[in-house]
Amino acid sequence: MSIASHALPYIRSISPYVPGKPITQLSREMGIPPEKIIKLASNENPLGMSPLARRAIEAALAGAERYPDQFELITALAERHGVAAEQIVLGNGSNDLLDLVARVFLSAGRSSVAAEYAFAIYELVTDITGAETIIAPARHYGHDPATMLAAIRPDARVLWIANPNNPTGTFLPYADLRTFIERIPPHVVVVLDEAYSEYLLPTERVESIAWIRDFPNLVVTRTFSKIYGLAGLRVGYAVAQAEVADLMNRVRQPFNVGNLGLAAALAALDDHLFLAESYTLNRQGMEQLISGLKQLGLEHIPSHGNFITVAVADGAAINHSLLKEGVIVRPLGGYGMPNHLRVTIGRETENRRFLAALEKALHA
C-alpha cells in the first residue's frame, strides 16, 4: 500500500489549483520564442510594477540576508485605513490570508458558503480543513445574496464574497453588499475579498474596511498583486477585528512575506502616479476590448476588474487556437463555464493582437 494512501482522505480528494499557463511553458510546448508570446491569463498589471517599488527592491537587496520585519508595512497600512496595527495581518499574497481564515474557523463538521463562479481558492482552502463548501447558485454570473443566505447551514462558519468577482468581473454595489452582510448570522465570518477594488469607478467605491467597526465578523482582504503589479512578490493583507487578526497571526508562518516584497509594497502604496496610469490604461483597454468583441459578434460579462470574460462556442478549442498564435488567456472550464474565456486587459498592442488572434480562431 502506498504511503500516500495514509494521507487524510479529504486531502487526497482535492483537485489542485491550476494557474494560468506561464509564458515559458507555452514556449516549450509550441516552440514559440518567449518574446513572441503575450500573456493575458492571470490579471497581471501590463505596466509591470511601480517604479518606486522597483527602486525599493534594489535598496532592500542589501538586507536580504536578514529575516524580514513587517512593522513598517503594517504601520503604513494601519495609518492608511484608520485602524490599529493589531488589526492588520500580512499574507504571502491574499490567497495566504484566505487560507489563514479557513484554518482558524473551519474543520471537519463545519461548512463555508461561496457563490457559483466565484474564486476557486475558496473551495480549495475549505477542502484543506476537511470542511464542506456549499455553493450558492449565481445570478447573472455574480453573487446572489438570497441564495447565499439560504445556503447558510447551522454548521457554517465562513462566507466568501469576492467583490468584484473573479473570474466573471461582476460587482455587487456596496449598498446592497452592506444590506447582505447585515443579514448574515454574527457567528459566520464574512470574508470580503477586494483584490480588484482599485479598478472600480470612483463613484462605485466605498471604504469597506470602516465597516469592521460595525461587523465584528467581517474580514477584508486586499492584494498588491493586481494594480500594484507585485504578483511575483506575493504580498497581501487582511483587516479584521484585533481578536480575529490575533488568531490569524497564530497560524501564520512567521516570515510569510519576504524583505523584497515588504519593501516593494511599502513604496508602491504611495506611488499614486503609477496607480493612476494603471487605472487609466485599464479603462482604455476595457473600451478597446469591448468594442473589438462587439465587432466580432461576441457577448461578454460586464466587468468591474482588469479582465473581461467572453462567451465563445467552444472555450477549449478557441483557447488552443489562441495558444498556437502565442496568445495565452484563461479558459474557464474548471469553473463550470466551458464556453467562456477570461482575458486580462493588456496594453493597446496586446489587446489588438488578442482580438486579431481571436478573429482568426473563430474562423478557423
C-alpha positions as a Python dict, from the first residue, in 0.01 Angstrom:
ca = {
    (1, 'M'): (0, 0, 0),
    (2, 'S'): (133, 344, -96),
    (3, 'I'): (228, 579, 186),
    (4, 'A'): (3, 835, 15),
    (5, 'S'): (-298, 620, 95),
    (6, 'H'): (-248, 704, 463),
    (7, 'A'): (-296, 1076, 399),
    (8, 'L'): (-617, 1238, 515),
    (9, 'P'): (-900, 1139, 277),
    (10, 'Y'): (-1017, 1495, 223),
    (11, 'I'): (-663, 1595, 122),
    (12, 'R'): (-638, 1313, -130),
    (13, 'S'): (-969, 1419, -285),
    (14, 'I'): (-858, 1777, -354),
    (15, 'S'): (-814, 1888, -714),
    (16, 'P'): (-505, 2112, -723),
    (17, 'Y'): (-542, 2472, -836),
    (18, 'V'): (-428, 2517, -1196),
    (19, 'P'): (-277, 2863, -1254),
    (20, 'G'): (-260, 3048, -1584),
    (21, 'K'): (-12, 2893, -1826),
    (22, 'P'): (334, 3054, -1791),
    (23, 'I'): (498, 3206, -2099),
    (24, 'T'): (796, 2973, -2057),
    (25, 'Q'): (572, 2666, -2059),
    (26, 'L'): (396, 2767, -2380),
    (27, 'S'): (733, 2840, -2536),
    (28, 'R'): (848, 2485, -2459),
    (29, 'E'): (522, 2328, -2577),
    (30, 'M'): (477, 2521, -2901),
    (31, 'G'): (835, 2616, -2985),
    (32, 'I'): (739, 2984, -2987),
    (33, 'P'): (1011, 3227, -2870),
    (34, 'P'): (911, 3379, -2533),
    (35, 'E'): (934, 3732, -2669),
    (36, 'K'): (668, 3643, -2930),
    (37, 'I'): (417, 3537, -2664),
    (38, 'I'): (169, 3761, -2483),
    (39, 'K'): (7, 3652, -2161),
    (40, 'L'): (-342, 3780, -2083),
    (41, 'A'): (-437, 3499, -1847),
    (42, 'S'): (-356, 3595, -1489),
    (43, 'N'): (-483, 3951, -1442),
    (44, 'E'): (-134, 4093, -1403),
    (45, 'N'): (-61, 4464, -1449),
    (46, 'P'): (61, 4514, -1809),
    (47, 'L'): (267, 4815, -1693),
    (48, 'G'): (471, 4593, -1464),
    (49, 'M'): (550, 4718, -1117),
    (50, 'S'): (563, 5064, -969),
    (51, 'P'): (895, 5241, -1038),
    (52, 'L'): (910, 5336, -671),
    (53, 'A'): (869, 4970, -579),
    (54, 'R'): (1149, 4872, -817),
    (55, 'R'): (1388, 5118, -656),
    (56, 'A'): (1285, 4999, -311),
    (57, 'I'): (1363, 4639, -408),
    (58, 'E'): (1709, 4737, -527),
    (59, 'A'): (1776, 4912, -196),
    (60, 'A'): (1638, 4618, 4),
    (61, 'L'): (1874, 4368, -157),
    (62, 'A'): (2144, 4480, 84),
    (63, 'G'): (1947, 4332, 374),
    (64, 'A'): (1830, 4012, 206),
    (65, 'E'): (2035, 3800, 446),
    (66, 'R'): (1822, 3921, 738),
    (67, 'Y'): (1483, 3784, 840),
    (68, 'P'): (1203, 4026, 747),
    (69, 'D'): (1036, 4276, 978),
    (70, 'Q'): (672, 4353, 893),
    (71, 'F'): (645, 4656, 1122),
    (72, 'E'): (678, 4936, 865),
    (73, 'L'): (426, 4798, 616),
    (74, 'I'): (175, 4712, 888),
    (75, 'T'): (209, 5061, 1035),
    (76, 'A'): (161, 5224, 694),
    (77, 'L'): (-146, 5013, 617),
    (78, 'A'): (-297, 5086, 958),
    (79, 'E'): (-250, 5459, 906),
    (80, 'R'): (-388, 5439, 553),
    (81, 'H'): (-707, 5269, 667),
    (82, 'G'): (-751, 5432, 1007),
    (83, 'V'): (-726, 5110, 1206),
    (84, 'A'): (-496, 4976, 1476),
    (85, 'A'): (-183, 4790, 1373),
    (86, 'E'): (-317, 4491, 1566),
    (87, 'Q'): (-595, 4464, 1309),
    (88, 'I'): (-360, 4402, 1014),
    (89, 'V'): (-241, 4059, 900),
    (90, 'L'): (8, 4028, 615),
    (91, 'G'): (-4, 3737, 375),
    (92, 'N'): (201, 3573, 104),
    (93, 'G'): (-50, 3715, -140),
    (94, 'S'): (-416, 3736, -43),
    (95, 'N'): (-454, 3361, -109),
    (96, 'D'): (-246, 3304, 202),
    (97, 'L'): (-491, 3512, 405),
    (98, 'L'): (-789, 3314, 278),
    (99, 'D'): (-610, 3000, 392),
    (100, 'L'): (-547, 3153, 735),
    (101, 'V'): (-916, 3231, 781),
    (102, 'A'): (-1008, 2876, 681),
    (103, 'R'): (-757, 2720, 919),
    (104, 'V'): (-878, 2933, 1210),
    (105, 'F'): (-1253, 2884, 1163),
    (106, 'L'): (-1310, 2567, 959),
    (107, 'S'): (-1271, 2197, 1026),
    (108, 'A'): (-1447, 1868, 958),
    (109, 'G'): (-1811, 1904, 1054),
    (110, 'R'): (-1825, 2270, 953),
    (111, 'S'): (-1906, 2440, 624),
    (112, 'S'): (-1836, 2754, 425),
    (113, 'V'): (-2052, 2926, 165),
    (114, 'A'): (-1934, 3055, -172),
    (115, 'A'): (-2109, 3173, -484),
    (116, 'E'): (-2121, 2976, -806),
    (117, 'Y'): (-1848, 3103, -1042),
    (118, 'A'): (-1654, 3260, -754),
    (119, 'F'): (-1279, 3231, -699),
    (120, 'A'): (-1172, 2865, -692),
    (121, 'I'): (-943, 2916, -392),
    (122, 'Y'): (-1242, 2950, -156),
    (123, 'E'): (-1339, 2589, -210),
    (124, 'L'): (-976, 2475, -206),
    (125, 'V'): (-889, 2629, 133),
    (126, 'T'): (-1214, 2493, 275),
    (127, 'D'): (-1134, 2144, 149),
    (128, 'I'): (-789, 2156, 307),
    (129, 'T'): (-951, 2185, 651),
    (130, 'G'): (-1190, 1895, 594),
    (131, 'A'): (-1490, 2128, 593),
    (132, 'E'): (-1757, 2132, 322),
    (133, 'T'): (-1812, 2412, 71),
    (134, 'I'): (-2175, 2494, -4),
    (135, 'I'): (-2204, 2654, -348),
    (136, 'A'): (-2491, 2902, -385),
    (137, 'P'): (-2635, 2947, -736),
    (138, 'A'): (-2526, 3268, -906),
    (139, 'R'): (-2743, 3541, -1055),
    (140, 'H'): (-2618, 3674, -1389),
    (141, 'Y'): (-2278, 3514, -1313),
    (142, 'G'): (-2249, 3711, -989),
    (143, 'H'): (-2322, 3676, -619),
    (144, 'D'): (-2688, 3636, -530),
    (145, 'P'): (-2740, 3737, -165),
    (146, 'A'): (-3070, 3548, -147),
    (147, 'T'): (-2925, 3211, -249),
    (148, 'M'): (-2614, 3265, -37),
    (149, 'L'): (-2820, 3340, 272),
    (150, 'A'): (-3031, 3031, 204),
    (151, 'A'): (-2713, 2822, 181),
    (152, 'I'): (-2600, 2909, 535),
    (153, 'R'): (-2644, 2597, 747),
    (154, 'P'): (-2614, 2577, 1126),
    (155, 'D'): (-2259, 2443, 1082),
    (156, 'A'): (-2150, 2734, 857),
    (157, 'R'): (-1859, 2938, 989),
    (158, 'V'): (-1727, 3128, 684),
    (159, 'L'): (-1893, 3302, 390),
    (160, 'W'): (-1677, 3418, 99),
    (161, 'I'): (-1758, 3729, -106),
    (162, 'A'): (-1540, 3844, -397),
    (163, 'N'): (-1624, 4200, -496),
    (164, 'P'): (-1551, 4250, -784),
    (165, 'N'): (-1570, 3879, -853),
    (166, 'N'): (-1305, 3673, -1025),
    (167, 'P'): (-1338, 3521, -1286),
    (168, 'T'): (-1661, 3687, -1400),
    (169, 'G'): (-1591, 4052, -1317),
    (170, 'T'): (-1934, 4105, -1161),
    (171, 'F'): (-1987, 4358, -884),
    (172, 'L'): (-2237, 4386, -600),
    (173, 'P'): (-2299, 4755, -525),
    (174, 'Y'): (-2183, 4842, -176),
    (175, 'A'): (-2528, 4949, -56),
    (176, 'D'): (-2660, 4603, -149),
    (177, 'L'): (-2350, 4440, -4),
    (178, 'R'): (-2394, 4608, 334),
    (179, 'T'): (-2757, 4501, 348),
    (180, 'F'): (-2641, 4148, 267),
    (181, 'I'): (-2381, 4145, 545),
    (182, 'E'): (-2635, 4275, 796),
    (183, 'R'): (-2841, 3961, 735),
    (184, 'I'): (-2554, 3714, 781),
    (185, 'P'): (-2553, 3547, 1126),
    (186, 'P'): (-2287, 3701, 1354),
    (187, 'H'): (-2119, 3363, 1415),
    (188, 'V'): (-2032, 3336, 1044),
    (189, 'V'): (-1708, 3505, 940),
    (190, 'V'): (-1764, 3716, 628),
    (191, 'V'): (-1453, 3735, 410),
    (192, 'L'): (-1475, 4028, 168),
    (193, 'D'): (-1211, 3967, -98),
    (194, 'E'): (-1134, 4300, -267),
    (195, 'A'): (-840, 4205, -488),
    (196, 'Y'): (-975, 4420, -772),
    (197, 'S'): (-1129, 4710, -579),
    (198, 'E'): (-879, 4964, -714),
    (199, 'Y'): (-1022, 4912, -1063),
    (200, 'L'): (-1371, 5023, -961),
    (201, 'L'): (-1504, 5354, -1086),
    (202, 'P'): (-1461, 5626, -822),
    (203, 'T'): (-1840, 5650, -794),
    (204, 'E'): (-1859, 5279, -710),
    (205, 'R'): (-1604, 5277, -430),
    (206, 'V'): (-1671, 5261, -58),
    (207, 'E'): (-1417, 5224, 222),
    (208, 'S'): (-1549, 4889, 334),
    (209, 'I'): (-1274, 4849, 593),
    (210, 'A'): (-1459, 5106, 806),
    (211, 'W'): (-1745, 4856, 829),
    (212, 'I'): (-1536, 4633, 1056),
    (213, 'R'): (-1634, 4859, 1346),
    (214, 'D'): (-1997, 4760, 1283),
    (215, 'F'): (-1943, 4396, 1189),
    (216, 'P'): (-1703, 4211, 1423),
    (217, 'N'): (-1732, 3906, 1193),
    (218, 'L'): (-1601, 4092, 884),
    (219, 'V'): (-1255, 4029, 737),
    (220, 'V'): (-1147, 4237, 437),
    (221, 'T'): (-861, 4111, 220),
    (222, 'R'): (-665, 4304, -41),
    (223, 'T'): (-358, 4240, -251),
    (224, 'F'): (-56, 4405, -409),
    (225, 'S'): (-66, 4153, -695),
    (226, 'K'): (-307, 4336, -926),
    (227, 'I'): (-299, 4711, -980),
    (228, 'Y'): (25, 4745, -780),
    (229, 'G'): (198, 4499, -1015),
    (230, 'L'): (369, 4288, -746),
    (231, 'A'): (219, 3948, -828),
    (232, 'G'): (558, 3775, -825),
    (233, 'L'): (650, 3913, -484),
    (234, 'R'): (337, 3776, -309),
    (235, 'V'): (210, 4044, -73),
    (236, 'G'): (-146, 4076, 53),
    (237, 'Y'): (-313, 4196, 370),
    (238, 'A'): (-625, 4144, 574),
    (239, 'V'): (-801, 4384, 809),
    (240, 'A'): (-1020, 4247, 1086),
    (241, 'Q'): (-1114, 4293, 1448),
    (242, 'A'): (-799, 4266, 1660),
    (243, 'E'): (-908, 3939, 1820),
    (244, 'V'): (-965, 3782, 1476),
    (245, 'A'): (-634, 3917, 1344),
    (246, 'D'): (-463, 3770, 1650),
    (247, 'L'): (-599, 3424, 1571),
    (248, 'M'): (-489, 3452, 1209),
    (249, 'N'): (-141, 3553, 1320),
    (250, 'R'): (-121, 3247, 1545),
    (251, 'V'): (-141, 3015, 1244),
    (252, 'R'): (52, 3241, 1004),
    (253, 'Q'): (404, 3139, 910),
    (254, 'P'): (637, 3381, 1095),
    (255, 'F'): (817, 3511, 785),
    (256, 'N'): (547, 3466, 522),
    (257, 'V'): (637, 3788, 335),
    (258, 'G'): (999, 3843, 237),
    (259, 'N'): (1212, 4156, 261),
    (260, 'L'): (1180, 4246, -106),
    (261, 'G'): (803, 4214, -105),
    (262, 'L'): (770, 4423, 211),
    (263, 'A'): (991, 4698, 70),
    (264, 'A'): (815, 4699, -266),
    (265, 'A'): (466, 4710, -115),
    (266, 'L'): (557, 4993, 121),
    (267, 'A'): (689, 5202, -168),
    (268, 'A'): (404, 5111, -404),
    (269, 'L'): (145, 5235, -156),
    (270, 'D'): (249, 5594, -226),
    (271, 'D'): (313, 5570, -599),
    (272, 'H'): (-9, 5750, -684),
    (273, 'L'): (107, 5839, -1036),
    (274, 'F'): (164, 5472, -1123),
    (275, 'L'): (-175, 5374, -981),
    (276, 'A'): (-346, 5646, -1184),
    (277, 'E'): (-166, 5537, -1501),
    (278, 'S'): (-261, 5174, -1438),
    (279, 'Y'): (-625, 5265, -1379),
    (280, 'T'): (-643, 5479, -1693),
    (281, 'L'): (-478, 5213, -1908),
    (282, 'N'): (-728, 4959, -1778),
    (283, 'R'): (-1028, 5178, -1861),
    (284, 'Q'): (-896, 5244, -2210),
    (285, 'G'): (-817, 4878, -2265),
    (286, 'M'): (-1161, 4778, -2143),
    (287, 'E'): (-1322, 5002, -2404),
    (288, 'Q'): (-1090, 4867, -2674),
    (289, 'L'): (-1173, 4505, -2597),
    (290, 'I'): (-1546, 4564, -2562),
    (291, 'S'): (-1550, 4739, -2900),
    (292, 'G'): (-1349, 4460, -3062),
    (293, 'L'): (-1565, 4185, -2915),
    (294, 'K'): (-1876, 4364, -3034),
    (295, 'Q'): (-1737, 4377, -3388),
    (296, 'L'): (-1676, 4002, -3368),
    (297, 'G'): (-2035, 3946, -3256),
    (298, 'L'): (-1934, 3806, -2917),
    (299, 'E'): (-2109, 3859, -2583),
    (300, 'H'): (-1917, 3935, -2265),
    (301, 'I'): (-1997, 3964, -1896),
    (302, 'P'): (-1981, 4331, -1789),
    (303, 'S'): (-1663, 4357, -1583),
    (304, 'H'): (-1550, 4576, -1294),
    (305, 'G'): (-1197, 4433, -1278),
    (306, 'N'): (-893, 4430, -1507),
    (307, 'F'): (-1024, 4149, -1727),
    (308, 'I'): (-1321, 4055, -1943),
    (309, 'T'): (-1493, 3717, -1960),
    (310, 'V'): (-1616, 3647, -2312),
    (311, 'A'): (-1856, 3382, -2439),
    (312, 'V'): (-1742, 3163, -2728),
    (313, 'A'): (-1885, 2848, -2882),
    (314, 'D'): (-1608, 2617, -2757),
    (315, 'G'): (-1373, 2757, -2497),
    (316, 'A'): (-1119, 2474, -2514),
    (317, 'A'): (-1095, 2482, -2893),
    (318, 'I'): (-1067, 2860, -2916),
    (319, 'N'): (-811, 2862, -2635),
    (320, 'H'): (-599, 2605, -2820),
    (321, 'S'): (-610, 2814, -3137),
    (322, 'L'): (-503, 3121, -2943),
    (323, 'L'): (-212, 2932, -2787),
    (324, 'K'): (-87, 2838, -3132),
    (325, 'E'): (-81, 3211, -3207),
    (326, 'G'): (124, 3278, -2894),
    (327, 'V'): (-166, 3433, -2701),
    (328, 'I'): (-238, 3300, -2350),
    (329, 'V'): (-582, 3359, -2198),
    (330, 'R'): (-771, 3174, -1925),
    (331, 'P'): (-1018, 2901, -2022),
    (332, 'L'): (-1291, 2864, -1759),
    (333, 'G'): (-1397, 2502, -1796),
    (334, 'G'): (-1277, 2441, -1440),
    (335, 'Y'): (-1529, 2699, -1320),
    (336, 'G'): (-1818, 2526, -1494),
    (337, 'M'): (-1800, 2777, -1779),
    (338, 'P'): (-1667, 2572, -2073),
    (339, 'N'): (-1787, 2827, -2328),
    (340, 'H'): (-1611, 3125, -2173),
    (341, 'L'): (-1259, 3267, -2176),
    (342, 'R'): (-1125, 3524, -1932),
    (343, 'V'): (-896, 3781, -2091),
    (344, 'T'): (-675, 4018, -1892),
    (345, 'I'): (-674, 4373, -2022),
    (346, 'G'): (-328, 4446, -2159),
    (347, 'R'): (-153, 4726, -2339),
    (348, 'E'): (-311, 4858, -2658),
    (349, 'T'): (-88, 4644, -2881),
    (350, 'E'): (-154, 4331, -2675),
    (351, 'N'): (-529, 4384, -2687),
    (352, 'R'): (-512, 4435, -3062),
    (353, 'R'): (-311, 4119, -3109),
    (354, 'F'): (-555, 3919, -2898),
    (355, 'L'): (-852, 4043, -3099),
    (356, 'A'): (-677, 3954, -3425),
    (357, 'A'): (-589, 3606, -3298),
    (358, 'L'): (-943, 3558, -3169),
    (359, 'E'): (-1092, 3655, -3506),
    (360, 'K'): (-863, 3405, -3675),
    (361, 'A'): (-960, 3134, -3426),
    (362, 'L'): (-1331, 3199, -3476),
    (363, 'H'): (-1299, 3149, -3850),
    (364, 'A'): (-1058, 2855, -3841),
}
